Amino acid sequence: MRTVLLKNEDIYRGYLILVNRAYRYREQCQELSHVGVWNGEEILYESRAACALDRLMGAIGGWEHIVPVSGWRSRTQQQAIWDQSLAESGREFTERYVAVPGHSEHQTGLAIDLGLKQEEIDFIRPYFPYEGICQTFRGLAAAYGFVERYQEDKQSVTRIGHEPWHFRYVGTPHAQIMAQTGLALEEYIALIKEYRYGEDPFVFQSYKVSYVRAAGEVTEIAVDDAQPYSISGNNCDGFIVTERRNV
């Protein structure tokens, strides 16, 4: 066993941070990778997520038919998109499909909008149907760490309109758990809080997932470094610990 020291700012880092209207994104430096070009603009994505996306696209020949429309955005870019949408489409549409600047998943680098390759693609609402290659992508997404973030039956939870084109990287096994339980990220974060680290973890296949509440400026966690593990902040009040277990 060894002790891991987590600083307060680590709450706001990791693949499981919850960014929505209630929880803003705290700007962090991150490693970004090129995933494509759309409409003359380079599309950037968090590097680990970009690798997973490329592996998924490679498995289905997806880059021949699917284009990345929007990946990482700076706060300035998000503000410009918000302002333009307000001017062109009004407040109701904008609040339904565009996140408030400072509260957008795109600022994390972990969200990407994908569109079916065609002559005309809507930047705000790219076409990504529940059929063909797009549905093939969707069917395999969880195995590669992705979830369809804003589903039709979760609008009351996410407070964002249905966005079939918007995918969020949360990693494995979290994407599979969310897919099997039908939970939005808000609901998943709440669920894991019920499983305290060192007590009774949430068990899924060969993984154990549990929650540690932040304890002041520094939180100490004793981990078994003989087994693979990862720790992510939740952007709210603590950390999610994921461990591989002996089976």
C-alpha positions as CSV (number, residue, x, y, z in Angstrom):
1,M,0.0,0.0,0.0
2,R,1.1,3.6,-0.6
3,T,-0.4,7.0,0.2
4,V,-1.5,9.2,-2.6
5,L,-1.9,12.9,-1.8
6,L,-4.6,14.8,-3.8
7,K,-4.6,18.5,-3.8
8,N,-7.8,20.5,-3.8
9,E,-7.3,21.6,-7.4
10,D,-7.2,17.9,-8.4
11,I,-11.0,17.8,-7.9
12,Y,-11.3,19.7,-11.2
13,R,-9.1,17.4,-13.3
14,G,-9.7,14.0,-14.8
15,Y,-11.8,12.1,-17.3
16,L,-14.9,12.0,-15.0
17,I,-15.3,15.7,-14.3
18,L,-18.9,16.9,-14.5
19,V,-19.3,20.1,-16.4
20,N,-22.8,21.5,-16.8
21,R,-24.9,24.6,-15.8
22,A,-24.2,23.9,-12.1
23,Y,-20.5,23.1,-12.3
24,R,-18.2,25.3,-14.4
25,Y,-15.0,24.2,-16.0
26,R,-11.8,25.4,-14.3
27,E,-9.4,26.1,-17.1
28,Q,-6.5,23.7,-17.1
29,C,-3.5,23.0,-19.3
30,Q,-4.1,19.9,-21.3
31,E,-2.4,17.9,-24.1
32,L,-4.4,18.2,-27.3
33,S,-4.2,16.2,-30.5
34,H,-5.3,16.9,-34.1
35,V,-8.3,14.7,-35.1
36,G,-9.2,16.4,-38.4
37,V,-10.2,19.5,-40.3
38,W,-13.7,20.8,-40.9
39,N,-14.7,23.9,-42.7
40,G,-11.1,25.0,-42.8
41,E,-10.6,24.7,-39.0
42,E,-8.3,22.3,-37.3
43,I,-10.2,20.1,-34.8
44,L,-8.4,19.4,-31.6
45,Y,-9.2,16.8,-28.9
46,E,-7.7,15.6,-25.6
47,S,-4.9,13.3,-26.6
48,R,-6.0,10.1,-24.8
49,A,-9.6,10.6,-26.1
50,A,-8.2,11.3,-29.6
51,C,-6.4,7.9,-29.5
52,A,-9.5,6.1,-28.4
53,L,-11.6,7.9,-31.1
54,D,-9.1,7.0,-33.8
55,R,-9.1,3.3,-32.7
56,L,-12.9,3.2,-32.8
57,M,-13.0,4.9,-36.2
58,G,-10.3,2.5,-37.5
59,A,-12.4,-0.5,-36.4
60,I,-15.4,0.6,-38.4
61,G,-13.8,2.6,-41.3
62,G,-15.5,5.6,-39.8
63,W,-13.3,8.4,-41.1
64,E,-14.5,7.6,-44.6
65,H,-18.1,8.6,-43.7
66,I,-17.9,10.7,-40.4
67,V,-16.3,14.1,-39.9
68,P,-15.3,15.8,-36.6
69,V,-17.2,19.1,-36.5
70,S,-16.2,20.5,-33.2
71,G,-13.8,19.4,-30.5
72,W,-11.9,21.5,-28.0
73,R,-12.9,25.1,-27.7
74,S,-11.4,27.9,-25.7
75,R,-13.7,30.0,-23.5
76,T,-13.4,32.8,-26.0
77,Q,-14.6,30.5,-28.9
78,Q,-17.5,29.3,-26.7
79,Q,-18.5,32.9,-26.0
80,A,-18.4,33.7,-29.7
81,I,-20.6,30.7,-30.6
82,W,-23.0,31.6,-27.8
83,D,-23.3,35.2,-29.0
84,Q,-23.7,34.3,-32.6
85,S,-26.4,31.8,-31.8
86,L,-28.3,34.3,-29.7
87,A,-28.2,36.8,-32.6
88,E,-29.2,34.3,-35.3
89,S,-31.5,31.9,-33.5
90,G,-32.7,33.5,-30.3
91,R,-32.4,32.7,-26.6
92,E,-34.6,29.6,-26.4
93,F,-32.7,27.8,-29.2
94,T,-29.3,28.9,-27.8
95,E,-30.1,27.7,-24.3
96,R,-31.3,24.4,-25.6
97,Y,-28.3,23.6,-27.8
98,V,-25.3,25.8,-26.7
99,A,-23.7,25.6,-23.3
100,V,-23.2,28.8,-21.4
101,P,-19.5,30.0,-21.8
102,G,-17.5,28.6,-18.9
103,H,-19.9,25.6,-18.6
104,S,-19.2,23.8,-21.9
105,E,-17.9,20.3,-22.1
106,H,-16.0,21.4,-25.2
107,Q,-13.7,23.5,-23.1
108,T,-12.5,20.3,-21.3
109,G,-11.3,18.8,-24.6
110,L,-13.2,15.6,-23.7
111,A,-16.3,16.3,-25.9
112,I,-16.6,16.1,-29.6
113,D,-19.4,16.7,-32.1
114,L,-19.5,14.3,-35.1
115,G,-21.4,14.6,-38.3
116,L,-22.2,12.3,-41.2
117,K,-20.1,13.4,-44.1
118,Q,-22.3,15.3,-46.6
119,E,-22.2,18.5,-48.6
120,E,-23.9,20.7,-46.0
121,I,-23.2,20.2,-42.3
122,D,-24.9,22.3,-39.6
123,F,-22.2,23.4,-37.0
124,I,-24.7,23.6,-34.1
125,R,-26.7,20.5,-35.0
126,P,-24.7,18.2,-37.3
127,Y,-26.6,15.2,-38.7
128,F,-25.7,12.0,-36.9
129,P,-28.6,9.5,-37.4
130,Y,-29.5,6.4,-35.5
131,E,-28.7,4.2,-38.6
132,G,-25.9,3.2,-40.8
133,I,-22.3,4.0,-39.9
134,C,-23.3,6.5,-37.3
135,Q,-25.3,3.9,-35.4
136,T,-22.4,1.4,-35.8
137,F,-20.2,4.0,-34.1
138,R,-22.8,4.6,-31.4
139,G,-23.1,0.8,-30.8
140,L,-19.3,0.5,-30.1
141,A,-18.8,3.8,-28.4
142,A,-18.9,2.6,-24.8
143,A,-16.3,-0.1,-25.4
144,Y,-13.9,2.7,-26.3
145,G,-14.8,5.0,-23.5
146,F,-17.4,7.2,-25.1
147,V,-21.0,8.1,-24.2
148,E,-23.7,9.9,-26.1
149,R,-23.9,12.7,-23.5
150,Y,-27.2,14.4,-24.2
151,Q,-29.9,11.7,-24.8
152,E,-33.5,12.5,-25.5
153,D,-34.8,11.0,-22.3
154,K,-32.3,12.8,-20.1
155,Q,-33.1,16.4,-21.0
156,S,-34.6,17.1,-17.6
157,V,-31.3,15.8,-16.0
158,T,-28.7,17.4,-18.3
159,R,-30.8,20.6,-19.0
160,I,-29.5,20.4,-22.6
161,G,-31.6,19.4,-25.6
162,H,-31.2,16.1,-27.3
163,E,-27.8,16.0,-29.2
164,P,-27.2,12.7,-31.0
165,W,-24.0,14.1,-32.4
166,H,-22.3,15.0,-29.1
167,F,-20.0,12.4,-27.5
168,R,-18.1,12.6,-24.3
169,Y,-15.0,10.6,-23.4
170,V,-15.2,9.2,-19.8
171,G,-13.0,6.2,-20.3
172,T,-13.5,2.5,-19.4
173,P,-15.2,1.0,-17.5
174,H,-17.4,4.1,-16.9
175,A,-18.8,4.4,-20.4
176,Q,-19.9,0.7,-20.3
177,I,-21.5,1.1,-16.8
178,M,-23.4,4.2,-18.0
179,A,-24.5,2.5,-21.2
180,Q,-25.7,-0.6,-19.3
181,T,-27.5,1.3,-16.5
182,G,-28.9,4.0,-18.8
183,L,-27.4,6.8,-16.6
184,A,-26.4,10.3,-17.7
185,L,-23.1,11.5,-16.3
186,E,-24.9,13.6,-13.6
187,E,-26.7,10.4,-12.4
188,Y,-23.5,8.3,-12.6
189,I,-21.6,10.8,-10.5
190,A,-24.4,10.7,-7.9
191,L,-24.5,6.9,-8.0
192,I,-20.8,6.4,-7.3
193,K,-21.1,8.7,-4.3
194,E,-23.0,5.9,-2.6
195,Y,-20.0,3.7,-2.8
196,R,-17.3,5.0,-0.4
197,Y,-13.7,4.1,-1.0
198,G,-12.4,1.5,1.4
199,E,-15.9,0.2,2.2
200,D,-18.2,-1.4,-0.3
201,P,-17.2,-0.4,-3.9
202,F,-19.4,-0.5,-7.0
203,V,-18.2,-3.7,-8.8
204,F,-18.4,-4.1,-12.6
205,Q,-16.7,-7.0,-14.3
206,S,-13.0,-6.7,-13.2
207,Y,-13.3,-3.2,-11.8
208,K,-14.1,-1.6,-8.5
209,V,-15.3,2.0,-8.5
210,S,-15.7,4.2,-5.4
211,Y,-15.9,7.7,-4.1
212,V,-13.7,9.8,-1.8
213,R,-14.9,13.1,-0.5
214,A,-12.3,15.9,-0.6
215,A,-10.9,16.7,2.9
216,G,-9.6,20.2,2.9
217,E,-6.6,21.3,0.9
218,V,-5.1,17.8,0.7
219,T,-6.8,14.5,0.7
220,E,-4.9,11.3,1.5
221,I,-5.9,8.0,-0.2
222,A,-4.2,4.7,0.6
223,V,-4.0,2.6,-2.6
224,D,-2.8,-0.9,-3.4
225,D,-0.2,-0.1,-6.0
226,A,0.2,-3.8,-6.8
227,Q,-3.1,-3.4,-8.8
228,P,-3.7,-0.9,-11.7
229,Y,-5.8,2.1,-10.6
230,S,-6.8,5.6,-11.7
231,I,-8.2,8.6,-9.8
232,S,-10.3,11.4,-11.3
233,G,-11.8,14.4,-9.8
234,N,-15.6,14.9,-10.2
235,N,-15.5,18.7,-10.5
236,C,-17.9,18.9,-7.6
237,D,-16.6,17.8,-4.2
238,G,-14.3,14.8,-4.4
239,F,-12.7,12.0,-6.4
240,I,-13.6,8.7,-8.1
241,V,-11.2,5.8,-7.7
242,T,-11.2,3.1,-10.3
243,E,-9.3,-0.1,-9.5
244,R,-8.7,-3.4,-11.3
245,R,-9.6,-6.3,-9.0
246,N,-8.5,-9.8,-8.8
247,V,-11.0,-12.2,-10.3
